[in-house]
Amino acid sequence: MDIQKKIVMSGIRPTGFLHLGNYFGAMKNYVQMQDDHECYFMVADWHSLTTHPDTKALKENVHRVLAENIACGLDPDKVALYCQSHVYETAELYLYLNMLAYKGELEKTTTFKDKVRLQPDNVNAGLLTYPVLQTADIILHRASYVPVGKDQEQHLEMARNFVQRFNHRYGEVFPEPVAFNFGGALVKVPSLDGTGKMSKSENQNATIYLADSDELIRKKVMKAQTDSGPTASGMPKPEYIENLFLLMKLVSAPDVVKQFESDYDQCTIRYGDMKKQLASDMALFIAPIREKAEAIRHDQRYLREVMEKGAEKARKSAQQTIAIVRESMGLNYF
Ligand code: TYM
């Protein structure tokens, strides 16, 4: 019997240091999927150019993303771990998909509107068609599952629309990809300041990076907003407290979380103690990843081998898809 593994694809932009949001939204799932699925994970360097046209730090950032992925447990022998710009077929598929994507829907995308607000002087066409390039990344391998955080949900919805349009016009070539998380619901890891999410380039003092030292983690966590505590049993938690509990559930033992939940209910919670515990558990979680990534990050030869091997696997799958795409589109003149 032919048991085909399900195909998985995802990517991370090399726009800064990776953080707990990237880990719990994406990388943790990558690692869990690598044994039973055919996996393609890439560093989205082309995507990073839509917001970071200055490429001085790009090489270092690409190496960092690769190293941190491997340090988190990704095995480059099991998956294709590659760089987006090494797989040129992506650009060809992006071009075809651009003919099926409409200006109106692209302008309505939340991430586009956010970026327009953040960089009003650089509203480039790449920014507008960002979800089209992301769709090309995914369907280039005819992937079904896309492990991502909650912030990518809309991009995946758009990917399904583009796929439906392509399949409708040219024949059933692509499966409809879905955003995936092992825990069920997609994850949004909140920032420590009570608003928004952890992010590579915004909110840096309220984001815990996988490269942060124990001391820096402690400092950031101790600064998190709290108050004088609940005054009656059953009081709902304000968002900034809810977020602390959410973060604690990610890195602390279940009985530790249970104890603080019960202290909250009984109005005996001491937020200073809770933050100390959270900082210590985060530091314990991050230290081995940080140390491993630091060692890998400087091993240029190893990283080059990883990228070459990854690109080779990715290109093989990409070339098969492009051949089918050209055929189905009628771009076969010989
Ligand atoms: P990027 O680089 O912003 O983030 C990489 C991954 O981390 C997840 N993530 C989070 N998850 C939970 N909580 C957070 N605070 C948090 N912050 C980030 C993101 O959801 C993502 O899974 N457009 C993508 C890159 C990309 C891509 C792709 C993804 C390019 N091509 C193809 C999937 C498939 C992005 O900007 O991710």
Residues whose N, C-alpha, C, O or C-beta is under 5 A from the ligand:
A	BS01	TYM	M9 S10 G11 I12 R13 G21 N22 G25 A26 A44 H47 Q134 D137 I138 P147 V148 G149 K150 D151 Q152 V187 K188 V189 K197 M198
